[in-house]
């Protein structure tokens, strides 16, 4: 595991008290080992892009939340996306993007995406 990946997991643990419900997905957009934006799942907030990409009930997935929080002067295609999912006990679980998020990631031309597996390691998605 790289130093950046360890940093993402450790900073992700700080978000744990802010999660709603059971799903604790967290996404980061980075450029050259620098975090540019972060996002978590939300079941109470909505966004027009959620409906456009087919998310149920317009709920915001962490990937969309990270993209929305990206500063306007940063092009998403320059970023690498990292997905992490925390179980209720704080362990790391599979966080592969869903079909709708995969379409959204491709629409924003994000060419590098990593997700955590059930062993707590990152795997390259594309």
BELTACOR-V577718 format. One record per pair of residues at least 24 apart in sequence whose C-alpha atoms are under 8 Angstrom apart, sorted by sequence separation. I is the first residue (numbers start at 1). J is the second residue. D is the distance in whole Angstrom. If there is no record, write none. Layout:
# BELTACOR-V577718
i={I I}
j={J J}
d={D D}
This chain:
# BELTACOR-V577718
i={38 39 41 92 93 94 39 40 92 93 39 40 92 93 94 38 39 92 93 38 39 92 4 37 81 91 96 37 39 80 83 38 77 79 80 81 82 83 84 85 37 38 76 77 78 79 80 81 82 83 84 37 76 77 79 80 81 82 83 36 37 63 76 77 80 27 28 36 25 26 27 25 26 29 64 27 28 29 63 27 61 64 29 63 55 54 31 53 31 53 30 31 29 30 53 29 30 53 29 30 28 29 27 28 27 28 27 26 27 25 26 25 26 25 24 25 23 24 23 24 23 24 22 22 25 12 9 13 5 1 1}
j={62 63 65 116 117 118 64 65 117 118 65 66 118 119 120 65 66 119 120 66 67 120 33 66 110 120 125 67 69 110 113 69 108 110 111 112 113 114 115 116 69 70 108 109 110 111 112 113 114 115 116 70 109 110 112 113 114 115 116 70 71 97 110 111 114 62 63 71 61 62 63 62 63 66 101 65 66 67 101 66 101 104 70 105 100 100 78 100 79 101 79 80 79 80 103 80 81 104 81 82 81 82 81 82 82 83 83 83 84 83 84 84 85 85 85 86 85 86 86 87 87 88 87 88 95 84 84 90 122 121 122}
d={8 7 7 7 6 5 7 6 8 4 4 7 6 7 8 7 4 7 6 5 8 5 6 5 7 8 7 7 7 7 8 7 6 6 7 6 6 6 6 7 6 8 6 5 7 8 5 5 5 5 5 5 7 4 7 6 6 6 6 6 8 8 6 7 8 5 8 8 8 5 5 6 8 7 8 8 6 8 7 6 8 8 8 8 7 6 7 6 5 7 5 6 6 5 7 6 7 6 5 8 6 7 7 5 5 7 4 6 6 7 5 6 6 4 5 7 8 5 8 7 8 8 8 7 7 8 7 8 8 7 8}
